[in-house]
């Protein structure tokens, strides 16, 4: 890739940023906005157990809690929640079989023991969403479901429970790669009827096991993958009475930008591309527009209960790169600006898109991965309690994005993401890195604004990433924040007498201006 000799590109036209929240701002985000989804089979690896809690994972959750003001909510679910069968004789947390021809990154057969639920005790001050197995049918499946209902409600007492979830991506229950757990004729109404019956049975079981604690506990649903293009329809299931019992708290959907093995998937075209983000989120907005017009989900916020860059656990060199971290900033902030109220970034052992690898394996070293730092920048934008609203600030090119954060109605922060690809070369370490100047017009602003930056050597970097000069690397302080002395911090920019502020943002980097 060729770069300008002076390392600089042109300046954007000044973007007007209102000092008070405009009418087109996104609805207040649900705090904590930055949250996670952990694949059911791998939860014991991420969390540990009572005797060996995973302190590294806990430190990383604590960092994000400090940045946004509340620790991430952890959804424990994914494909393997619908494979998990309870075995009361199992002396370990789980027993599993991976069939590489079906899925090399998670087990197709999974048994869990009583000690599996110990993992819910290892993260202090953390709330969870527990995923129940809807995929397993028949008497064995129902017996297992009700047994885990008892174990889960007991494990999550004491303020640990946020919500329940029954079934992961049931719109794919009829596809062969998921084991063909329902006939091809399985309809939206069939799903709704089954969901209503099973949640009723779960409630009755919990009333026996945890009667004082479980009153009024609710679900996220329907947790579909394809937004009606395949299998169940995200609007029809609500029309067919999914919330008949009024026990759904959040309308949950899933999202990936594309497939890890799809031809033509690249950093610049697929991830570091604001147009691609806008087009992908538009699919969700098409759904919410119909739901709202028919008043099907009044006062039920729309969230992404599972999402990340590329499905099939991501692609090496793409999903684990700093470019994916920049995508995460753009995607999450754009979601917030469009009334998607919370996002859960999916994680799993050895997953290419994971924010961190919780333990050492033969495939992957333990450590904080590049995407985590994008979570940190988003968390910093979301600080401010229950009245944080995000506004998309349209820029001129599809490889850049900007956002404003309003706290209690007043402008608090501006974020800029320059997603023009810059690939660092070890053979040319002195290669000039271009940048672009951005101008924002903030009526009434004056003085100096603090700058925080999201930086790495380039979009292809897999390590060496910092947020505001902080490293969260495992090898330093096991994920605790460590200030890096080779990174500039404490930077400020001046607002002129007309309320105009300028900031230079290098290719493949992000920045926040604190008002």
Phi and psi in degrees as a GROMACS rama.xvg file:
@    title "Ramachandran Plot"
@    xaxis  label "Phi"
@    yaxis  label "Psi"
@TYPE xy
-88.8641  145.72  UNK-2
-128.974  149.57  UNK-3
-59.0775  142.887  UNK-4
-61.6123  -35.667  UNK-5
-85.8637  -2.16463  UNK-6
77.2346  4.25651  UNK-7
-121.738  150.016  UNK-8
-117.454  -172.027  UNK-9
-73.035  177.729  UNK-10
-107.679  140.52  UNK-11
-73.2471  158.91  UNK-12
-65.2978  143.959  UNK-13
-58.0411  131.13  UNK-14
-99.0802  126.289  UNK-15
-75.1832  128.956  UNK-16
-123.562  115.071  UNK-17
-67.8661  142.466  UNK-18
-76.2268  -22.8564  UNK-19
-116.666  152.397  UNK-20
-59.4344  126.48  UNK-21
-80.4332  165.237  UNK-22
-66.1425  -24.9122  UNK-23
-90.2891  11.0521  UNK-24
-65.1665  153.475  UNK-25
-64.2451  157.971  UNK-26
-63.0954  156.887  UNK-27
-52.5137  130.955  UNK-28
-68.2511  155.114  UNK-29
-82.0119  123.089  UNK-30
-91.8936  137.253  UNK-31
-78.976  129.1  UNK-32
-68.6447  -50.8753  UNK-33
-73.4896  110.993  UNK-34
-138.971  174.712  UNK-35
-130.435  159.317  UNK-36
-125.009  127.775  UNK-37
-115.781  128.478  UNK-38
-54.2775  130.202  UNK-39
-51.4136  -44.5578  UNK-40
-64.9972  -28.8421  UNK-41
-100.348  2.61887  UNK-42
-57.5835  -42.5937  UNK-43
-60.479  -26.8557  UNK-44
-74.2978  -40.4986  UNK-45
-71.7392  -35.9359  UNK-46
-101.566  -26.5771  UNK-47
77.1958  -159.935  UNK-48
-138.758  -173.404  UNK-49
-59.8647  -41.2166  UNK-50
-80.1196  -26.7842  UNK-51
-136.617  70.9554  UNK-52
-66.0563  148.881  UNK-53
-86.5165  95.5451  UNK-54
-66.8395  -32.9091  UNK-55
-60.2646  -51.6132  UNK-56
-58.3469  -42.1864  UNK-57
-62.8451  -39.8805  UNK-58
-61.1914  -41.6455  UNK-59
-67.1465  -38.9649  UNK-60
-65.5918  -38.7622  UNK-61
-63.937  -39.9724  UNK-62
-56.3196  -48.5144  UNK-63
-68.2535  -34.3149  UNK-64
-62.7952  -40.5062  UNK-65
-65.2794  -36.7476  UNK-66
-72.4997  -43.1795  UNK-67
-100.583  -9.703  UNK-68
97.8041  -3.68337  UNK-69
-156.398  136.234  UNK-70
-65.363  143.979  UNK-71
-55.6532  143.686  UNK-72
-79.5773  137.94  UNK-73
-110.142  115.603  UNK-74
-87.1493  128.539  UNK-75
-105.993  102.664  UNK-76
-169.947  -154.672  UNK-77
110.436  -173.308  UNK-78
-51.5744  -40.8652  UNK-79
-76.3797  -9.92843  UNK-80
-65.3591  -28.1063  UNK-81
-89.9857  5.14124  UNK-82
-108.616  -14.6541  UNK-83
-74.7216  121.67  UNK-84
-119.322  131.08  UNK-85
-76.6917  132.475  UNK-86
-124.508  103.667  UNK-87
-65.8563  -16.0049  UNK-88
-89.9152  -7.98872  UNK-89
-71.1379  126.454  UNK-90
-88.7565  -9.32504  UNK-91
-110.484  172.291  UNK-92
-64.4915  -32.1615  UNK-93
-160.71  161.038  UNK-94
-138.519  132.09  UNK-95
-147.85  160.65  UNK-96
-132.222  121.64  UNK-97
-95.6036  129.93  UNK-98
-111.745  100.039  UNK-99
-54.9621  -32.2356  UNK-100
-68.1188  -21.9838  UNK-101
-93.4649  -52.1962  UNK-102
-159.652  113.622  UNK-103
-77.479  -10.8089  UNK-104
-107.704  -1.89523  UNK-105
-157.762  158.368  UNK-106
-75.4286  145.792  UNK-107
-87.0581  -27.8473  UNK-108
-120.627  129.146  UNK-109
-143.578  122.683  UNK-110
-112.026  140.52  UNK-111
-120.848  144.772  UNK-112
-104.478  179.738  UNK-113
-59.7436  -36.4934  UNK-114
-70.2589  -12.309  UNK-115
-54.1301  -37.9366  UNK-116
-76.8433  -7.02486  UNK-117
-61.472  -28.8232  UNK-118
-62.9021  -20.1015  UNK-119
-73.6653  -4.74433  UNK-120
-100.1  1.25695  UNK-121
-97.5589  -18.6528  UNK-122
-104.275  106.844  UNK-123
-63.9773  146.964  UNK-124
55.3343  32.6165  UNK-125
-117.758  137.23  UNK-126
-104.312  150.164  UNK-127
-127.122  154.505  UNK-128
-112.456  119.759  UNK-129
-98.8767  129.656  UNK-130
-95.2964  123.238  UNK-131
-92.5396  153.522  UNK-132
-80.842  111.106  UNK-133
-99.4246  -20.3408  UNK-134
-68.7232  -34.4647  UNK-135
-78.6656  119.16  UNK-136
-105.894  178.131  UNK-137
86.5987  178.607  UNK-138
-65.4677  -38.7096  UNK-139
-63.8477  -43.3161  UNK-140
-63.2213  -41.41  UNK-141
-69.0868  -39.1544  UNK-142
-61.7164  -43.2866  UNK-143
-65.5146  -42.9817  UNK-144
-58.8718  -46.7342  UNK-145
-71.4533  -31.9705  UNK-146
-66.3323  -42.5742  UNK-147
-71.1245  -26.9734  UNK-148
-60.5512  -42.3181  UNK-149
-64.7385  -46.0233  UNK-150
-65.963  -41.1555  UNK-151
-67.9564  -42.3562  UNK-152
-67.5871  -31.9468  UNK-153
-73.1504  -39.4533  UNK-154
-68.3894  -27.1757  UNK-155
-103.304  13.1087  UNK-156
-69.5598  165.24  UNK-157
82.8998  25.929  UNK-158
88.1053  10.9871  UNK-159
-85.6504  -22.6611  UNK-160
-84.6695  130.398  UNK-161
-98.9787  -58.5638  UNK-162
-151.065  169.48  UNK-163
-102.906  163.865  UNK-164
-142.109  134.278  UNK-165
-116.067  106.28  UNK-166
90.2041  136.586  UNK-167
-113.122  119.069  UNK-168
50.907  57.1229  UNK-169
-63.5228  -15.5981  UNK-170
-67.2212  -11.7503  UNK-171
-106.423  11.8318  UNK-172
-66.4733  -20.0144  UNK-173
-95.2526  -0.688525  UNK-174
-89.6096  148.2  UNK-175
-67.6266  -31.4508  UNK-176
-69.5851  -14.1848  UNK-177
-100.796  7.3869  UNK-178
96.0111  6.12391  UNK-179
47.4803  66.3957  UNK-180
-87.4032  -6.69991  UNK-181
-140.556  150.01  UNK-182
-67.2611  160.426  UNK-183
-62.9253  -18.945  UNK-184
-85.9729  -1.96696  UNK-185
-60.1985  119.605  UNK-186
-105.546  174.299  UNK-187
-56.7053  -44.199  UNK-188
-67.3008  -36.1739  UNK-189
-60.7833  -44.8655  UNK-190
-60.3007  -49.1158  UNK-191
-59.5831  -45.9576  UNK-192
-60.5249  -42.5715  UNK-193
-67.739  -41.8249  UNK-194
-61.9558  -43.8209  UNK-195
-64.2655  -42.8302  UNK-196
-65.4751  -45.5754  UNK-197
-70.0099  -38.0847  UNK-198
-67.5513  -32.0378  UNK-199
-65.4584  -44.4862  UNK-200
-63.8595  -39.1029  UNK-201
-62.874  -45.0539  UNK-202
-59.6476  -45.0768  UNK-203
-62.4041  -41.1045  UNK-204
-64.7495  -41.9178  UNK-205
-68.5876  -31.7528  UNK-206
-64.8689  -26.1211  UNK-207
-78.6814  -39.3944  UNK-208
-87.9024  -42.0106  UNK-209
-134.244  60.0196  UNK-210
-62.6615  -34.8995  UNK-211
-80.3147  -26.3642  UNK-212
-93.1284  -29.0751  UNK-213
-91.0026  -0.173579  UNK-214
-59.6665  125.447  UNK-215
78.4834  5.9094  UNK-216
-68.9276  142.191  UNK-217
-122.925  178.333  UNK-218
-118.33  158.894  UNK-219
-100.631  142.06  UNK-220
-167.146  160.919  UNK-221
-91.0255  -1.26356  UNK-222
59.3534  47.5073  UNK-223
-86.3405  157.22  UNK-224
-96.1621  -36.4644  UNK-225
-114.142  5.46576  UNK-226
52.7727  37.655  UNK-227
93.4861  -7.39979  UNK-228
-75.9787  -16.8521  UNK-229
-153.239  124.87  UNK-230
79.7916  -133.727  UNK-231
-68.186  155.176  UNK-232
-108.249  129.638  UNK-233
-69.6516  -13.5678  UNK-234
-96.0624  -44.8665  UNK-235
-60.0596  -37.7869  UNK-236
-63.2232  -31.873  UNK-237
-73.8949  -39.6862  UNK-238
-60.3394  -33.5997  UNK-239
-83.1898  4.43595  UNK-240
99.125  28.0942  UNK-241
-56.0647  -36.6854  UNK-242
-100.747  30.8683  UNK-243
-55.6188  -36.8539  UNK-244
-91.8148  4.07849  UNK-245
52.8641  46.4592  UNK-246
-118.531  18.79  UNK-247
-107.019  123.922  UNK-248
-93.6124  -35.9193  UNK-249
-136.424  136.991  UNK-250
-85.3512  108.107  UNK-251
-106.738  132.575  UNK-252
-128.37  167.028  UNK-253
-114.581  158.392  UNK-254
-153.898  132.81  UNK-255
-136.291  147.022  UNK-256
-71.1288  -23.8015  UNK-257
172.511  -170.099  UNK-258
-99.5627  147.087  UNK-259
-61.8662  -28.5928  UNK-260
-106.443  7.22494  UNK-261
-68.0123  136.952  UNK-262
-65.5299  142.737  UNK-263
86.2197  1.08894  UNK-264
-76.4676  123.581  UNK-265
-138.064  167.164  UNK-266
-61.2012  -52.5667  UNK-267
-70.2462  -38.8216  UNK-268
-81.0402  -38.0301  UNK-269
-100.666  -39.2002  UNK-270
-109.61  -56.2696  UNK-271
-82.5156  62.4135  UNK-272
-154.764  109.367  UNK-273
-66.0417  -34.1647  UNK-274
-62.3756  -41.5928  UNK-275
-62.8767  -38.6726  UNK-276
-63.9324  -47.4982  UNK-277
-59.7981  -43.9235  UNK-278
-65.2072  -37.7885  UNK-279
-69.5343  -45.0391  UNK-280
-65.9629  -29.118  UNK-281
-57.7859  -30.4523  UNK-282
-62.7796  -37.7029  UNK-283
-72.2601  -37.7694  UNK-284
-66.9824  -31.9683  UNK-285
-62.063  -37.487  UNK-286
-69.9023  -50.2233  UNK-287
-64.6244  -30.0085  UNK-288
-62.6786  -42.7557  UNK-289
-70.0858  -44.2632  UNK-290
-57.7729  -42.4174  UNK-291
-70.1546  -40.1734  UNK-292
-65.244  -29.9467  UNK-293
-98.4984  3.50508  UNK-294
54.7413  40.8194  UNK-295
-83.6146  -27.4699  UNK-296
-129.324  55.6185  UNK-297
-63.4163  130.313  UNK-298
63.2634  18.9869  UNK-299
-109.625  106.716  UNK-300
-63.1296  150.122  UNK-301
-97.7461  128.597  UNK-302
-131.662  166.807  UNK-303
-104.456  101.269  UNK-304
-74.7699  -15.9736  UNK-305
-153.252  129.672  UNK-306
-163.373  157.133  UNK-307
-173.084  -166.839  UNK-308
-72.0936  -65.5469  UNK-309
-128.175  127.578  UNK-310
-67.4026  171.958  UNK-311
65.7897  36.3959  UNK-312
67.7189  16.2251  UNK-313
89.1083  166.814  UNK-314
-115.292  133.451  UNK-315
-62.84  141.269  UNK-316
84.1868  -14.3442  UNK-317
-115.114  -66.6216  UNK-318
-68.8075  -23.3417  UNK-319
-100.976  11.8083  UNK-320
-96.8548  168.972  UNK-321
-64.6037  -28.0249  UNK-322
-60.3077  -36.6693  UNK-323
-68.0417  -30.9069  UNK-324
-63.8271  -42.9871  UNK-325
-66.2206  -39.7793  UNK-326
-57.624  -43.5629  UNK-327
-58.8071  -37.8319  UNK-328
-65.0047  -50.7105  UNK-329
-61.904  -47.9588  UNK-330
-64.0644  -47.8053  UNK-331
-65.7389  -41.9529  UNK-332
-69.7771  -36.5072  UNK-333
-66.1658  -40.7429  UNK-334
-55.0272  -48.4368  UNK-335
-61.9557  -33.0283  UNK-336
-74.1878  -14.0941  UNK-337
-113.914  25.1053  UNK-338
71.9998  18.8843  UNK-339
-88.9665  111.42  UNK-340
-86.1226  -17.1164  UNK-341
-159.35  152.351  UNK-342
-131.033  142.47  UNK-343
-116.039  106.169  UNK-344
-75.5562  124.048  UNK-345
-77.8013  144.157  UNK-346
-133.89  155.696  UNK-347
-167.148  161.525  UNK-348
-67.5769  127.087  UNK-349
68.5859  10.4297  UNK-350
-71.1346  136.388  UNK-351
-67.6397  -29.8009  UNK-352
-92.2417  5.67784  UNK-353
-63.4388  144.755  UNK-354
-73.6569  -26.3072  UNK-355
-157.137  154.579  UNK-356
-102.508  115.068  UNK-357
-77.8341  -23.9699  UNK-358
-141.025  164.483  UNK-359
-79.264  135.318  UNK-360
-132.5  176.932  UNK-361
-68.2535  -22.6349  UNK-362
-93.9097  -34.7653  UNK-363
-139.962  137.129  UNK-364
-77.9898  147.898  UNK-365
-63.4628  139.436  UNK-366
162.79  167.289  UNK-367
-84.8132  127.074  UNK-368
-98.9473  162.008  UNK-369
-52.8868  -42.2262  UNK-370
-58.0024  -25.1664  UNK-371
-58.6247  -35.7109  UNK-372
-70.2544  -28.399  UNK-373
-65.4965  -38.5677  UNK-374
-58.2205  -38.3984  UNK-375
-65.3713  -42.1728  UNK-376
-65.821  -41.5155  UNK-377
-62.9857  -43.1856  UNK-378
-59.3709  -39.8908  UNK-379
-63.7659  -35.2368  UNK-380
-69.3352  -24.5204  UNK-381
-93.0826  -2.00326  UNK-382
-66.6563  137.65  UNK-383
144.525  8.31097  UNK-384
85.5761  -147.132  UNK-385
-87.8643  1.83501  UNK-386
-128.385  63.8635  UNK-387
-110.783  123.602  UNK-388
-126.313  140.686  UNK-389
-111.537  137.887  UNK-390
-120.596  130.867  UNK-391
-76.8854  128.657  UNK-392
-107.131  98.5938  UNK-393
-58.3626  132.667  UNK-394
-111.935  -177.883  UNK-395
-84.6241  -27.7533  UNK-396
-123.006  155.549  UNK-397
-77.1214  -7.29263  UNK-398
-101.335  27.0297  UNK-399
-151.933  156.599  UNK-400
-154.225  152.471  UNK-401
-144.901  150.454  UNK-402
-144.445  152.45  UNK-403
-116.982  139.808  UNK-404
-110.603  129.434  UNK-405
-113.65  130.486  UNK-406
-116.595  121.874  UNK-407
53.1518  38.4431  UNK-408
88.2413  -5.6369  UNK-409
-116.941  145.598  UNK-410
-61.4033  127.842  UNK-411
-118.22  -34.7564  UNK-412
-154.115  152.876  UNK-413
-126.182  131.244  UNK-414
-112  140.913  UNK-415
-128.615  134.488  UNK-416
-125.285  115.009  UNK-417
-96.754  104.554  UNK-418
-99.6538  15.5846  UNK-419
-65.349  128.809  UNK-420
-68.3754  128.274  UNK-421
-130.053  113.361  UNK-422
-100.385  117.445  UNK-423
-69.6697  136.967  UNK-424
-118.269  123.602  UNK-425
-62.8474  -32.5523  UNK-426
-75.3154  -19.2357  UNK-427
-131.286  66.2601  UNK-428
-65.1923  -19.8001  UNK-429
-94.511  10.8995  UNK-430
-55.1348  132.421  UNK-431
-68.9972  132.071  UNK-432
-101.245  115.685  UNK-433
-67.5396  164.485  UNK-434
-147.223  170.688  UNK-435
-132.943  142.689  UNK-436
-92.8942  133.976  UNK-437
-115.786  137.774  UNK-438
-118.585  135.625  UNK-439
-128.72  135.622  UNK-440
-102.982  114.584  UNK-441
-120.049  96.4367  UNK-442
-55.3655  129.902  UNK-443
87.3236  -9.42967  UNK-444
-77.6344  153.463  UNK-445
-159.649  170.249  UNK-446
81.6183  -154.003  UNK-447
-106.181  145.553  UNK-448
-115.338  135.76  UNK-449
-74.7046  140.834  UNK-450
-114.032  132.525  UNK-451
-121.194  138.328  UNK-452
-124.297  144.861  UNK-453
-103.206  114.188  UNK-454
-136.678  150.507  UNK-455
-155.595  176.366  UNK-456
-66.59  -22.5874  UNK-457
176.319  173.885  UNK-458
-64.9756  -23.5661  UNK-459
-89.205  1.18638  UNK-460
-66.7321  137.513  UNK-461
-104.496  -11.629  UNK-462
-150.251  -178.117  UNK-463
71.9479  26.8995  UNK-464
-92.2307  144.891  UNK-465
-136.411  149.776  UNK-466
-116.67  119.339  UNK-467
51.7924  36.3141  UNK-468
81.2453  2.07015  UNK-469
-98.5414  139.255  UNK-470
-109.28  141.532  UNK-471
-116.12  27.7321  UNK-472
-66.7478  145.648  UNK-473
-63.5208  -41.2611  UNK-474
-72.1778  -10.5015  UNK-475
-88.9583  -71.7565  UNK-476
-132.284  39.3079  UNK-477
54.1701  39.9286  UNK-478
96.7148  -11.7972  UNK-479
-70.5534  151.882  UNK-480
-67.2844  133.367  UNK-481
-129.095  124.93  UNK-482
-74.3523  126.948  UNK-483
-93.0327  125.981  UNK-484
-81.5575  -9.66916  UNK-485
-95.306  11.1765  UNK-486
-119.909  132.414  UNK-487
-69.3744  130.269  UNK-488
-133.454  170.697  UNK-489
75.345  17.718  UNK-490
-71.6352  144.648  UNK-491
-134.277  157.409  UNK-492
-128.402  151.872  UNK-493
-96.5321  136.649  UNK-494
-92.0355  127.489  UNK-495
-80.1318  -178.826  UNK-496
-65.6994  -16.0316  UNK-497
-97.5669  6.99926  UNK-498
80.7114  18.5592  UNK-499
-96.7482  131.186  UNK-500
-128.305  140.983  UNK-501
-121.786  140.122  UNK-502
-139.405  137.654  UNK-503
-98.3907  127.518  UNK-504
-123.937  115.369  UNK-505
-61.2665  154.31  UNK-506
-52.1042  143.992  UNK-507
55.4328  57.649  UNK-508
-160.474  170.044  UNK-509
-136.842  162.37  UNK-510
-152.534  152.992  UNK-511
-122.774  133.319  UNK-512
-100.13  123.257  UNK-513
-96.3984  119.521  UNK-514
